[in-house]
């Protein structure tokens, strides 16, 4: 998971993105999956494989779980959600 967290920390924008987001990784005891929440300030398109959005006080959250997925694939999916097009 450290590899994925480090890669996400290095995502760069071109400066045109005006939709700050927060990415949270977590595990639940006995579950065996990596859970990922991506919370944007403004609503975004839901990328394939992600659930949401749920409207929270801090923004709009999408979530997804990963099981036996290679880190490179997790990074690709998280990148897609982080940079998802803004709606509304």
Steps between C-alpha positions, in 0.01 A plus 500: 500500500794735564587489127146607409491777761835636379390498135175680580697761692693574180197557276541832323239725345540731205364787707159497334347273763284699741357211696719418796474148630611282786594133461470266798618138509382268775453137593231339711598217733394164360404647162820447299427783255668835453232770523549834326294817538549797267322812621471799265391851591257504206301217337685292241420230251503152654778298340440136412524270802446774758191549717356840573492779531377546852448859604684588821564823685857503361406414142405210278652159568546204268627170632638173373660185636793304361586137572788325322571793270849598388615837637535642147133426433389651830698813419339518154147472645566753778654744248187474284277587795726779630495667158136419417317773312304745710123499455235751589 
